[in-house]
Amino acid sequence: MKITDECISCGACVDTCPVTAIVESGDKYAINEDCTECGACVDSCPVSAIVE
């Protein structure tokens, strides 16, 4: 999973991640190595900024 430059830093994905793999990274969020690729964040992103 990857968060693209379309990220608007709303934080919706952070609350849906069951393994807290999404962290702030500069002006947007990033997915770290703890990601289990469950896809919960993809569905929560209002601007479709998270891709596989």
PQR file of N, CA, C, O and H, with PARSE charges and radii, in Angstrom:
ATOM      1  N   MET A   1       0.832  -1.173   0.000 -0.4000 1.5000
ATOM      2  CA  MET A   1       0.000   0.000   0.000 -0.0000 2.0000
ATOM      3  C   MET A   1       0.884   1.246   0.000  0.5500 1.7000
ATOM      4  O   MET A   1       1.984   1.258   0.554 -0.5500 1.4000
ATOM      5  N   LYS A   2       0.370   2.280  -0.633 -0.4000 1.5000
ATOM      6  CA  LYS A   2       1.103   3.535  -0.710 -0.0000 2.0000
ATOM      7  C   LYS A   2       0.114   4.689  -0.702  0.5500 1.7000
ATOM      8  O   LYS A   2      -0.967   4.590  -1.281 -0.5500 1.4000
ATOM      9  H   LYS A   2      -0.523   2.270  -1.083  0.4000 1.0000
ATOM     10  N   ILE A   3       0.480   5.771  -0.052 -0.4000 1.5000
ATOM     11  CA  ILE A   3      -0.331   6.984  -0.067 -0.0000 2.0000
ATOM     12  C   ILE A   3       0.280   7.923  -1.096  0.5500 1.7000
ATOM     13  O   ILE A   3       1.455   8.276  -1.004 -0.5500 1.4000
ATOM     14  H   ILE A   3       1.359   5.851   0.418  0.4000 1.0000
ATOM     15  N   THR A   4      -0.515   8.321  -2.067 -0.4000 1.5000
ATOM     16  CA  THR A   4      -0.035   9.171  -3.160 -0.0000 2.0000
ATOM     17  C   THR A   4      -0.050  10.650  -2.773  0.5500 1.7000
ATOM     18  O   THR A   4      -0.466  11.020  -1.676 -0.5500 1.4000
ATOM     19  H   THR A   4      -1.470   8.033  -2.141  0.4000 1.0000
ATOM     20  N   ASP A   5       0.412  11.475  -3.695 -0.4000 1.5000
ATOM     21  CA  ASP A   5       0.435  12.918  -3.476 -0.0000 2.0000
ATOM     22  C   ASP A   5      -0.966  13.528  -3.435  0.5500 1.7000
ATOM     23  O   ASP A   5      -1.113  14.711  -3.127 -0.5500 1.4000
ATOM     24  H   ASP A   5       0.750  11.174  -4.586  0.4000 1.0000
ATOM     25  N   GLU A   6      -1.982  12.746  -3.738 -0.4000 1.5000
ATOM     26  CA  GLU A   6      -3.365  13.232  -3.667 -0.0000 2.0000
ATOM     27  C   GLU A   6      -3.836  13.379  -2.215  0.5500 1.7000
ATOM     28  O   GLU A   6      -4.894  13.957  -1.965 -0.5500 1.4000
ATOM     29  H   GLU A   6      -1.863  11.785  -3.989  0.4000 1.0000
ATOM     30  N   CYS A   7      -3.070  12.866  -1.270 -0.4000 1.5000
ATOM     31  CA  CYS A   7      -3.409  12.917   0.152 -0.0000 2.0000
ATOM     32  C   CYS A   7      -3.671  14.357   0.592  0.5500 1.7000
ATOM     33  O   CYS A   7      -2.886  15.261   0.306 -0.5500 1.4000
ATOM     34  H   CYS A   7      -2.210  12.396  -1.472  0.4000 1.0000
ATOM     35  N   ILE A   8      -4.796  14.552   1.297 -0.4000 1.5000
ATOM     36  CA  ILE A   8      -5.138  15.888   1.805 -0.0000 2.0000
ATOM     37  C   ILE A   8      -4.921  15.997   3.316  0.5500 1.7000
ATOM     38  O   ILE A   8      -5.351  16.968   3.939 -0.5500 1.4000
ATOM     39  H   ILE A   8      -5.434  13.817   1.529  0.4000 1.0000
ATOM     40  N   SER A   9      -4.261  15.012   3.893 -0.4000 1.5000
ATOM     41  CA  SER A   9      -3.914  14.998   5.320 -0.0000 2.0000
ATOM     42  C   SER A   9      -5.125  15.120   6.236  0.5500 1.7000
ATOM     43  O   SER A   9      -5.066  15.802   7.259 -0.5500 1.4000
ATOM     44  H   SER A   9      -3.912  14.224   3.386  0.4000 1.0000
ATOM     45  N   CYS A  10      -6.214  14.468   5.876 -0.4000 1.5000
ATOM     46  CA  CYS A  10      -7.424  14.533   6.700 -0.0000 2.0000
ATOM     47  C   CYS A  10      -7.350  13.597   7.900  0.5500 1.7000
ATOM     48  O   CYS A  10      -8.019  13.832   8.906 -0.5500 1.4000
ATOM     49  H   CYS A  10      -6.262  13.913   5.045  0.4000 1.0000
ATOM     50  N   GLY A  11      -6.541  12.533   7.808 -0.4000 1.5000
ATOM     51  CA  GLY A  11      -6.373  11.603   8.913 -0.0000 2.0000
ATOM     52  C   GLY A  11      -7.407  10.498   8.995  0.5500 1.7000
ATOM     53  O   GLY A  11      -7.369   9.696   9.929 -0.5500 1.4000
ATOM     54  H   GLY A  11      -5.998  12.342   6.991  0.4000 1.0000
ATOM     55  N   ALA A  12      -8.328  10.429   8.049 -0.4000 1.5000
ATOM     56  CA  ALA A  12      -9.361   9.387   8.086 -0.0000 2.0000
ATOM     57  C   ALA A  12      -8.764   7.994   8.091  0.5500 1.7000
ATOM     58  O   ALA A  12      -9.289   7.100   8.755 -0.5500 1.4000
ATOM     59  H   ALA A  12      -8.359  11.080   7.290  0.4000 1.0000
ATOM     60  N   CYS A  13      -7.692   7.795   7.374 -0.4000 1.5000
ATOM     61  CA  CYS A  13      -7.057   6.473   7.280 -0.0000 2.0000
ATOM     62  C   CYS A  13      -6.406   6.053   8.586  0.5500 1.7000
ATOM     63  O   CYS A  13      -6.360   4.863   8.900 -0.5500 1.4000
ATOM     64  H   CYS A  13      -7.266   8.521   6.835  0.4000 1.0000
ATOM     65  N   VAL A  14      -5.911   7.001   9.341 -0.4000 1.5000
ATOM     66  CA  VAL A  14      -5.212   6.694  10.589 -0.0000 2.0000
ATOM     67  C   VAL A  14      -6.138   5.955  11.554  0.5500 1.7000
ATOM     68  O   VAL A  14      -5.732   4.974  12.177 -0.5500 1.4000
ATOM     69  H   VAL A  14      -5.949   7.967   9.085  0.4000 1.0000
ATOM     70  N   ASP A  15      -7.358   6.416  11.673 -0.4000 1.5000
ATOM     71  CA  ASP A  15      -8.308   5.826  12.608 -0.0000 2.0000
ATOM     72  C   ASP A  15      -8.788   4.441  12.183  0.5500 1.7000
ATOM     73  O   ASP A  15      -9.258   3.669  13.018 -0.5500 1.4000
ATOM     74  H   ASP A  15      -7.688   7.213  11.167  0.4000 1.0000
ATOM     75  N   THR A  16      -8.676   4.121  10.901 -0.4000 1.5000
ATOM     76  CA  THR A  16      -9.170   2.827  10.431 -0.0000 2.0000
ATOM     77  C   THR A  16      -8.095   1.747  10.382  0.5500 1.7000
ATOM     78  O   THR A  16      -8.415   0.572  10.205 -0.5500 1.4000
ATOM     79  H   THR A  16      -8.294   4.748  10.222  0.4000 1.0000
ATOM     80  N   CYS A  17      -6.853   2.114  10.531 -0.4000 1.5000
ATOM     81  CA  CYS A  17      -5.757   1.134  10.448 -0.0000 2.0000
ATOM     82  C   CYS A  17      -5.682   0.303  11.729  0.5500 1.7000
ATOM     83  O   CYS A  17      -5.442   0.846  12.807 -0.5500 1.4000
ATOM     84  H   CYS A  17      -6.592   3.068  10.675  0.4000 1.0000
ATOM     85  N   PRO A  18      -5.888  -1.015  11.615 -0.5600 1.5000
ATOM     86  CA  PRO A  18      -5.880  -1.864  12.809  0.2800 2.0000
ATOM     87  C   PRO A  18      -4.496  -2.115  13.410  0.5500 1.7000
ATOM     88  O   PRO A  18      -4.393  -2.590  14.541 -0.5500 1.4000
ATOM     89  N   VAL A  19      -3.437  -1.802  12.668 -0.4000 1.5000
ATOM     90  CA  VAL A  19      -2.081  -2.039  13.177 -0.0000 2.0000
ATOM     91  C   VAL A  19      -1.274  -0.743  13.318  0.5500 1.7000
ATOM     92  O   VAL A  19      -0.051  -0.787  13.449 -0.5500 1.4000
ATOM     93  H   VAL A  19      -3.521  -1.416  11.749  0.4000 1.0000
ATOM     94  N   THR A  20      -1.946   0.393  13.292 -0.4000 1.5000
ATOM     95  CA  THR A  20      -1.328   1.725  13.402 -0.0000 2.0000
ATOM     96  C   THR A  20      -0.100   1.883  12.515  0.5500 1.7000
ATOM     97  O   THR A  20       0.952   2.341  12.960 -0.5500 1.4000
ATOM     98  H   THR A  20      -2.940   0.429  13.186  0.4000 1.0000
ATOM     99  N   ALA A  21      -0.255   1.495  11.250 -0.4000 1.5000
ATOM    100  CA  ALA A  21       0.854   1.571  10.293 -0.0000 2.0000
ATOM    101  C   ALA A  21       0.873   2.878   9.510  0.5500 1.7000
ATOM    102  O   ALA A  21       1.748   3.073   8.666 -0.5500 1.4000
ATOM    103  H   ALA A  21      -1.110   1.123  10.888  0.4000 1.0000
ATOM    104  N   ILE A  22      -0.070   3.773   9.773 -0.4000 1.5000
ATOM    105  CA  ILE A  22      -0.116   5.036   9.042 -0.0000 2.0000
ATOM    106  C   ILE A  22       0.355   6.153   9.965  0.5500 1.7000
ATOM    107  O   ILE A  22      -0.163   6.338  11.066 -0.5500 1.4000
ATOM    108  H   ILE A  22      -0.780   3.614  10.459  0.4000 1.0000
ATOM    109  N   VAL A  23       1.347   6.887   9.487 -0.4000 1.5000
ATOM    110  CA  VAL A  23       1.964   7.931  10.299 -0.0000 2.0000
ATOM    111  C   VAL A  23       2.077   9.228   9.500  0.5500 1.7000
ATOM    112  O   VAL A  23       2.080   9.218   8.269 -0.5500 1.4000
ATOM    113  H   VAL A  23       1.767   6.737   8.592  0.4000 1.0000
ATOM    114  N   GLU A  24       2.170  10.348  10.226 -0.4000 1.5000
ATOM    115  CA  GLU A  24       2.387  11.625   9.558 -0.0000 2.0000
ATOM    116  C   GLU A  24       3.795  11.642   8.989  0.5500 1.7000
ATOM    117  O   GLU A  24       4.748  11.186   9.622 -0.5500 1.4000
ATOM    118  H   GLU A  24       2.168  10.357  11.226  0.4000 1.0000
ATOM    119  N   SER A  25       3.906  12.182   7.772 -0.4000 1.5000
ATOM    120  CA  SER A  25       5.200  12.263   7.110 -0.0000 2.0000
ATOM    121  C   SER A  25       5.245  13.562   6.311  0.5500 1.7000
ATOM    122  O   SER A  25       4.867  13.595   5.140 -0.5500 1.4000
ATOM    123  H   SER A  25       3.132  12.553   7.258  0.4000 1.0000
ATOM    124  N   GLY A  26       5.698  14.601   6.936 -0.4000 1.5000
ATOM    125  CA  GLY A  26       5.719  15.893   6.263 -0.0000 2.0000
ATOM    126  C   GLY A  26       4.322  16.456   6.121  0.5500 1.7000
ATOM    127  O   GLY A  26       3.599  16.593   7.108 -0.5500 1.4000
ATOM    128  H   GLY A  26       6.006  14.574   7.888  0.4000 1.0000
ATOM    129  N   ASP A  27       3.940  16.781   4.902 -0.4000 1.5000
ATOM    130  CA  ASP A  27       2.630  17.389   4.674 -0.0000 2.0000
ATOM    131  C   ASP A  27       1.551  16.380   4.300  0.5500 1.7000
ATOM    132  O   ASP A  27       0.442  16.766   3.932 -0.5500 1.4000
ATOM    133  H   ASP A  27       4.527  16.670   4.100  0.4000 1.0000
ATOM    134  N   LYS A  28       1.868  15.094   4.391 -0.4000 1.5000
ATOM    135  CA  LYS A  28       0.870  14.058   4.133 -0.0000 2.0000
ATOM    136  C   LYS A  28       1.141  12.877   5.046  0.5500 1.7000
ATOM    137  O   LYS A  28       2.016  12.946   5.909 -0.5500 1.4000
ATOM    138  H   LYS A  28       2.769  14.780   4.690  0.4000 1.0000
ATOM    139  N   TYR A  29       0.410  11.813   4.865 -0.4000 1.5000
ATOM    140  CA  TYR A  29       0.603  10.611   5.671 -0.0000 2.0000
ATOM    141  C   TYR A  29       1.376   9.568   4.867  0.5500 1.7000
ATOM    142  O   TYR A  29       1.452   9.641   3.641 -0.5500 1.4000
ATOM    143  H   TYR A  29      -0.300  11.757   4.163  0.4000 1.0000
ATOM    144  N   ALA A  30       1.943   8.604   5.574 -0.4000 1.5000
ATOM    145  CA  ALA A  30       2.699   7.522   4.932 -0.0000 2.0000
ATOM    146  C   ALA A  30       2.352   6.211   5.619  0.5500 1.7000
ATOM    147  O   ALA A  30       1.919   6.195   6.771 -0.5500 1.4000
ATOM    148  H   ALA A  30       1.881   8.544   6.570  0.4000 1.0000
ATOM    149  N   ILE A  31       2.547   5.117   4.902 -0.4000 1.5000
ATOM    150  CA  ILE A  31       2.299   3.790   5.439 -0.0000 2.0000
ATOM    151  C   ILE A  31       3.646   3.132   5.695  0.5500 1.7000
ATOM    152  O   ILE A  31       4.482   3.027   4.797 -0.5500 1.4000
ATOM    153  H   ILE A  31       2.899   5.130   3.966  0.4000 1.0000
ATOM    154  N   ASN A  32       3.845   2.689   6.943 -0.4000 1.5000
ATOM    155  CA  ASN A  32       5.147   2.102   7.277 -0.0000 2.0000
ATOM    156  C   ASN A  32       5.142   0.580   7.107  0.5500 1.7000
ATOM    157  O   ASN A  32       4.164  -0.002   6.638 -0.5500 1.4000
ATOM    158  H   ASN A  32       3.166   2.775   7.672  0.4000 1.0000
ATOM    159  N   GLU A  33       6.240  -0.044   7.494 -0.4000 1.5000
ATOM    160  CA  GLU A  33       6.436  -1.480   7.269 -0.0000 2.0000
ATOM    161  C   GLU A  33       5.531  -2.373   8.112  0.5500 1.7000
ATOM    162  O   GLU A  33       5.495  -3.584   7.890 -0.5500 1.4000
ATOM    163  H   GLU A  33       7.034   0.429   7.876  0.4000 1.0000
ATOM    164  N   ASP A  34       4.800  -1.811   9.072 -0.4000 1.5000
ATOM    165  CA  ASP A  34       3.873  -2.605   9.886 -0.0000 2.0000
ATOM    166  C   ASP A  34       2.579  -2.933   9.137  0.5500 1.7000
ATOM    167  O   ASP A  34       1.760  -3.711   9.627 -0.5500 1.4000
ATOM    168  H   ASP A  34       4.830  -0.828   9.253  0.4000 1.0000
ATOM    169  N   CYS A  35       2.395  -2.348   7.961 -0.4000 1.5000
ATOM    170  CA  CYS A  35       1.171  -2.545   7.173 -0.0000 2.0000
ATOM    171  C   CYS A  35       0.956  -4.020   6.843  0.5500 1.7000
ATOM    172  O   CYS A  35       1.874  -4.712   6.402 -0.5500 1.4000
ATOM    173  H   CYS A  35       3.060  -1.716   7.564  0.4000 1.0000
ATOM    174  N   THR A  36      -0.277  -4.489   7.065 -0.4000 1.5000
ATOM    175  CA  THR A  36      -0.636  -5.872   6.739 -0.0000 2.0000
ATOM    176  C   THR A  36      -1.434  -5.941   5.440  0.5500 1.7000
ATOM    177  O   THR A  36      -1.895  -7.014   5.050 -0.5500 1.4000
ATOM    178  H   THR A  36      -1.023  -3.928   7.424  0.4000 1.0000
ATOM    179  N   GLU A  37      -1.600  -4.795   4.767 -0.4000 1.5000
ATOM    180  CA  GLU A  37      -2.318  -4.680   3.501 -0.0000 2.0000
ATOM    181  C   GLU A  37      -3.749  -5.211   3.585  0.5500 1.7000
ATOM    182  O   GLU A  37      -4.225  -5.896   2.681 -0.5500 1.4000
ATOM    183  H   GLU A  37      -1.226  -3.923   5.083  0.4000 1.0000
ATOM    184  N   CYS A  38      -4.427  -4.880   4.693 -0.4000 1.5000
ATOM    185  CA  CYS A  38      -5.809  -5.313   4.889 -0.0000 2.0000
ATOM    186  C   CYS A  38      -6.792  -4.531   4.024  0.5500 1.7000
ATOM    187  O   CYS A  38      -7.874  -5.026   3.710 -0.5500 1.4000
ATOM    188  H   CYS A  38      -4.040  -4.323   5.428  0.4000 1.0000
ATOM    189  N   GLY A  39      -6.416  -3.298   3.635 -0.4000 1.5000
ATOM    190  CA  GLY A  39      -7.262  -2.494   2.764 -0.0000 2.0000
ATOM    191  C   GLY A  39      -8.249  -1.590   3.472  0.5500 1.7000
ATOM    192  O   GLY A  39      -9.001  -0.877   2.807 -0.5500 1.4000
ATOM    193  H   GLY A  39      -5.537  -2.896   3.890  0.4000 1.0000
ATOM    194  N   ALA A  40      -8.276  -1.591   4.777 -0.4000 1.5000
ATOM    195  CA  ALA A  40      -9.219  -0.743   5.509 -0.0000 2.0000
ATOM    196  C   ALA A  40      -9.010   0.735   5.191  0.5500 1.7000
ATOM    197  O   ALA A  40      -9.977   1.490   5.089 -0.5500 1.4000
ATOM    198  H   ALA A  40      -7.665  -2.170   5.317  0.4000 1.0000
ATOM    199  N   CYS A  41      -7.786   1.141   5.038 -0.4000 1.5000
ATOM    200  CA  CYS A  41      -7.482   2.547   4.753 -0.0000 2.0000
ATOM    201  C   CYS A  41      -7.957   2.968   3.373  0.5500 1.7000
ATOM    202  O   CYS A  41      -8.371   4.111   3.179 -0.5500 1.4000
ATOM    203  H   CYS A  41      -7.000   0.528   5.121  0.4000 1.0000
ATOM    204  N   VAL A  42      -7.900   2.059   2.419 -0.4000 1.5000
ATOM    205  CA  VAL A  42      -8.315   2.371   1.047 -0.0000 2.0000
ATOM    206  C   VAL A  42      -9.771   2.813   1.039  0.5500 1.7000
ATOM    207  O   VAL A  42     -10.118   3.810   0.406 -0.5500 1.4000
ATOM    208  H   VAL A  42      -7.564   1.130   2.577  0.4000 1.0000
ATOM    209  N   ASP A  43     -10.614   2.082   1.735 -0.4000 1.5000
ATOM    210  CA  ASP A  43     -12.036   2.399   1.777 -0.0000 2.0000
ATOM    211  C   ASP A  43     -12.334   3.671   2.555  0.5500 1.7000
ATOM    212  O   ASP A  43     -13.349   4.321   2.304 -0.5500 1.4000
ATOM    213  H   ASP A  43     -10.333   1.272   2.249  0.4000 1.0000
ATOM    214  N   SER A  44     -11.474   4.037   3.491 -0.4000 1.5000
ATOM    215  CA  SER A  44     -11.737   5.217   4.328 -0.0000 2.0000
ATOM    216  C   SER A  44     -11.270   6.528   3.702  0.5500 1.7000
ATOM    217  O   SER A  44     -11.687   7.598   4.145 -0.5500 1.4000
ATOM    218  H   SER A  44     -10.650   3.509   3.695  0.4000 1.0000
ATOM    219  N   CYS A  45     -10.426   6.469   2.697 -0.4000 1.5000
ATOM    220  CA  CYS A  45      -9.857   7.688   2.097 -0.0000 2.0000
ATOM    221  C   CYS A  45     -10.872   8.398   1.207  0.5500 1.7000
ATOM    222  O   CYS A  45     -11.338   7.829   0.220 -0.5500 1.4000
ATOM    223  H   CYS A  45     -10.087   5.600   2.337  0.4000 1.0000
ATOM    224  N   PRO A  46     -11.221   9.657   1.558 -0.5600 1.5000
ATOM    225  CA  PRO A  46     -12.237  10.374   0.787  0.2800 2.0000
ATOM    226  C   PRO A  46     -11.767  10.858  -0.588  0.5500 1.7000
ATOM    227  O   PRO A  46     -12.589  11.247  -1.418 -0.5500 1.4000
ATOM    228  N   VAL A  47     -10.444  10.837  -0.837 -0.4000 1.5000
ATOM    229  CA  VAL A  47      -9.932  11.302  -2.124 -0.0000 2.0000
ATOM    230  C   VAL A  47      -9.212  10.205  -2.907  0.5500 1.7000
ATOM    231  O   VAL A  47      -8.523  10.486  -3.887 -0.5500 1.4000
ATOM    232  H   VAL A  47      -9.776  10.521  -0.163  0.4000 1.0000
ATOM    233  N   SER A  48      -9.372   8.965  -2.473 -0.4000 1.5000
ATOM    234  CA  SER A  48      -8.763   7.808  -3.145 -0.0000 2.0000
ATOM    235  C   SER A  48      -7.254   7.950  -3.330  0.5500 1.7000
ATOM    236  O   SER A  48      -6.716   7.653  -4.397 -0.5500 1.4000
ATOM    237  H   SER A  48      -9.932   8.736  -1.677  0.4000 1.0000
ATOM    238  N   ALA A  49      -6.581   8.410  -2.271 -0.4000 1.5000
ATOM    239  CA  ALA A  49      -5.133   8.644  -2.351 -0.0000 2.0000
ATOM    240  C   ALA A  49      -4.317   7.426  -1.963  0.5500 1.7000
ATOM    241  O   ALA A  49      -3.088   7.481  -2.001 -0.5500 1.4000
ATOM    242  H   ALA A  49      -7.019   8.651  -1.405  0.4000 1.0000
ATOM    243  N   ILE A  50      -4.960   6.327  -1.591 -0.4000 1.5000
ATOM    244  CA  ILE A  50      -4.224   5.143  -1.176 -0.0000 2.0000
ATOM    245  C   ILE A  50      -4.373   4.064  -2.234  0.5500 1.7000
ATOM    246  O   ILE A  50      -5.483   3.690  -2.613 -0.5500 1.4000
ATOM    247  H   ILE A  50      -5.959   6.282  -1.561  0.4000 1.0000
ATOM    248  N   VAL A  51      -3.235   3.571  -2.702 -0.4000 1.5000
ATOM    249  CA  VAL A  51      -3.235   2.565  -3.766 -0.0000 2.0000
ATOM    250  C   VAL A  51      -2.420   1.347  -3.342  0.5500 1.7000
ATOM    251  O   VAL A  51      -1.572   1.427  -2.453 -0.5500 1.4000
ATOM    252  H   VAL A  51      -2.334   3.874  -2.394  0.4000 1.0000
ATOM    253  N   GLU A  52      -2.690   0.231  -3.985 -0.4000 1.5000
ATOM    254  CA  GLU A  52      -1.948  -0.993  -3.684 -0.0000 2.0000
ATOM    255  C   GLU A  52      -0.686  -1.072  -4.508  0.5500 1.7000
ATOM    256  O   GLU A  52       0.070  -2.036  -4.389 -0.5500 1.4000
ATOM    257  H   GLU A  52      -3.379   0.166  -4.707  0.4000 1.0000
TER
END
